[in-house]
């Protein structure tokens, strides 16, 4: 299958998953969750959903557990919204790139402060 179509499907899934998680799921364990990316395999059988959760490690684990429990509902809602022959199986993963980026930014700011203090 063409990479362009797979990436378009991934972007559409990202948009729909964000709406489903924010508006449809009523589980209180799900905190402030943002869908950052969706990687779909070429045969459209599997979709890795990368999410970012604001909060502690415990809140992140609770949010992942709640999403795993609601995976069947999310997948059925996704199948209704996106017309595909097969709705991909969903795997939820924590996206650490935002935390990594903020850590790098803090380190760079510390280096900048240290160099300014030396002058």
C-alpha positions in Angstrom: 0.0 0.0 0.0 1.3 3.5 -0.8 3.0 5.3 2.0 1.0 8.4 1.3 -2.3 6.7 1.9 -1.0 5.0 5.1 0.2 8.4 6.5 -3.1 10.0 5.6 -5.0 7.3 7.4 -2.7 7.7 10.4 -3.4 11.4 10.5 -7.1 10.9 10.2 -6.9 8.3 13.0 -5.0 10.7 15.2 -7.7 13.3 14.8 -10.6 10.9 15.4 -8.8 9.3 18.4 -8.3 12.6 20.0 -12.0 13.4 19.7 -13.0 10.0 21.0 -10.7 10.1 24.0 -11.7 13.7 25.0 -15.4 13.5 24.4 -16.7 9.9 24.5 -14.7 8.2 27.2 -16.0 8.9 30.7 -13.3 7.1 32.7 -12.0 9.3 35.5 -8.6 7.6 35.4 -7.9 9.3 32.1 -6.3 12.6 32.8 -5.1 15.2 30.4 -4.3 13.0 27.5 -3.0 14.3 24.1 -2.6 12.0 21.1 0.8 13.0 19.6 1.2 10.5 16.8 -0.2 7.4 15.2 2.0 5.0 13.3 0.0 2.6 11.1 1.6 -0.5 9.5 1.5 -0.9 5.8 -1.1 -3.6 5.9 -3.3 -1.5 8.2 -3.5 -4.3 10.8 -1.8 -2.4 13.7 -1.7 1.2 14.8 0.7 2.4 17.5 -1.0 5.4 19.3 1.5 7.6 21.0 0.0 9.7 23.8 1.3 12.4 26.1 -0.1 12.6 29.6 0.3 15.6 31.9 1.0 14.5 35.5 3.0 12.0 37.5 4.1 8.5 36.5 1.2 7.1 38.5 -1.3 9.2 36.5 0.4 8.1 33.2 0.1 4.4 34.2 -3.6 4.9 35.2 -4.3 6.6 31.9 -2.7 3.8 29.8 -4.6 1.2 31.8 -7.9 3.0 31.3 -7.2 3.3 27.6 -6.3 -0.4 27.3 -9.5 -1.3 29.0 -11.5 0.9 26.7 -9.7 -0.3 23.6 -12.6 -2.2 22.2 -15.0 0.8 22.5 -12.4 3.1 21.0 -11.8 0.7 18.1 -15.5 0.3 17.4 -16.0 4.1 17.4 -13.0 4.5 15.1 -14.5 1.9 12.7 -17.7 3.9 12.6 -16.0 7.1 11.8 -13.3 5.9 9.4 -14.6 3.7 6.6 -11.9 0.9 6.3 -12.4 -2.7 5.5 -10.4 -3.6 8.7 -10.1 -1.4 11.7 -6.5 -1.6 13.0 -5.7 -3.1 16.4 -4.6 -0.3 18.7 -1.5 -0.2 20.9 -1.2 2.7 23.3 2.3 3.9 24.2 3.6 6.9 26.2 5.3 9.5 24.1 8.4 10.6 25.9 9.6 13.1 23.3 7.9 16.0 25.0 9.5 15.2 28.3 12.8 14.7 26.6 12.6 18.0 24.8 11.8 19.9 28.0 14.7 18.2 29.8 17.1 19.3 27.0 15.7 22.8 27.2 16.2 23.0 30.9 19.8 21.7 30.6 20.5 24.3 27.9 19.1 27.1 30.1 21.3 25.9 33.0 24.3 26.0 30.8 23.4 29.5 29.6 23.0 30.8 33.2 26.3 29.3 34.2 28.1 30.9 31.2 26.5 34.3 32.0 27.5 34.0 35.7 31.1 33.4 34.7 31.2 36.6 32.7 
